[in-house]
Amino acid sequence: MPSNAAARSRRCPLCGKPRDETYKPFCSRGCRDRDLNRWFDEGYRVPVDQAPDGGLDSDRFEDE
């Protein structure tokens, strides 16, 4: 019997439907394209510590 982690890995990360091997890890072309669109629209971001002026905090102290 597969474990819970194995069963979840066979689901689409966007909608939870069973994934299709053609579009894995997604269930369909629609979910695959929606995920790609999120990347293009910067929906996925890596958190960064920024100063109020838009520069990085580490940039402030280089000249001092």
URKA-V36169 format. One line per field, one symbol per residue. ss: DSSP state (a for helix, b for strand, c for the rest). psi: psi as a letter, one per 40 degrees, with the letter a starting at -180 (. if undefined). A space follows every 50 residues. Layout:
ss: ???
psi: ???
This chain:
ss: cccaaaaaacbccccccbccccccccccaaaaaaaaaaaacccccccccb cccccbaaaacccc
psi: hiidddddeeihedeeihihddeieididdddddddddddefdhihhhhi ideeiiddddede.
